[in-house]
Amino acid sequence: MGSLIAVPNDANIWSIEFVFVDSACREIGIGDALVLACLRELTQRNVAWVQSSALPGDRAMKNLFERHGLVAQTIIVGKKL
């Protein structure tokens, strides 16, 4: 139904690299459960910082992260020349 992958950048910084919930199973809390389980595990491991990214326009992903206290740190902008 869903999966989440988090990887260490170093001992105290981890990145949530991938969050997926099957389209037939969305909007029932699976994404929240995955992120919450990840944050609990990282807290138990005494990780100091967790980060991730959401693509522009992916409001659902941004909202998921913000519900769990992850907030935007950097906005990367670009333009094809």
C-alpha positions in Angstrom: 0.0 0.0 0.0 2.9 2.4 0.7 6.6 2.7 1.3 9.1 5.2 2.6 12.9 5.2 2.2 15.2 7.2 4.4 19.0 7.2 4.1 21.8 8.7 6.2 23.9 11.5 4.9 26.1 11.2 7.9 25.6 10.0 11.5 23.2 12.8 12.5 21.5 13.8 9.2 19.0 11.6 7.3 17.1 12.3 4.2 13.6 10.9 3.4 14.3 10.1 -0.3 11.1 8.4 -1.3 7.5 8.3 -0.1 4.8 6.5 -2.0 1.2 5.5 -1.3 -0.8 3.6 -3.9 -3.3 5.8 -5.5 -6.2 3.5 -4.4 -5.0 3.9 -0.8 -4.5 7.6 -0.5 -6.2 10.1 1.8 -6.6 7.5 4.6 -3.5 8.3 6.6 -0.9 5.8 5.2 1.6 8.6 4.3 1.2 10.1 7.8 1.8 6.7 9.4 4.9 6.2 7.3 6.4 9.6 8.1 5.5 9.2 11.8 7.1 5.8 12.0 10.2 7.2 10.3 10.5 10.1 12.6 10.0 7.9 15.7 12.8 5.5 14.5 15.2 8.4 13.8 14.4 9.9 17.2 15.3 6.6 18.8 18.6 6.6 16.9 19.3 10.1 18.2 19.4 11.6 14.7 19.8 15.4 14.9 18.2 16.4 11.6 15.9 14.9 9.0 15.2 16.5 5.6 13.4 15.8 2.4 12.2 17.6 -0.7 8.9 18.1 -2.5 8.6 19.0 -6.2 7.0 22.3 -7.2 3.3 21.9 -7.4 3.2 18.7 -5.2 1.0 20.3 -2.5 0.0 17.0 -1.0 3.7 16.1 -0.3 4.4 19.5 1.1 1.4 19.3 3.3 2.4 15.8 4.5 5.8 17.0 5.5 4.5 20.1 7.1 2.0 18.2 9.2 5.0 16.5 10.8 7.1 19.7 11.4 9.3 19.6 8.3 9.3 23.0 6.7 10.9 24.5 3.6 14.5 25.5 4.0 15.6 26.3 0.5 13.8 27.0 -2.8 15.9 26.2 -5.9 14.9 28.1 -9.0 16.1 27.7 -12.5 15.4 28.5 -16.1 16.2 26.7 -19.3 18.3 28.9 -21.6 
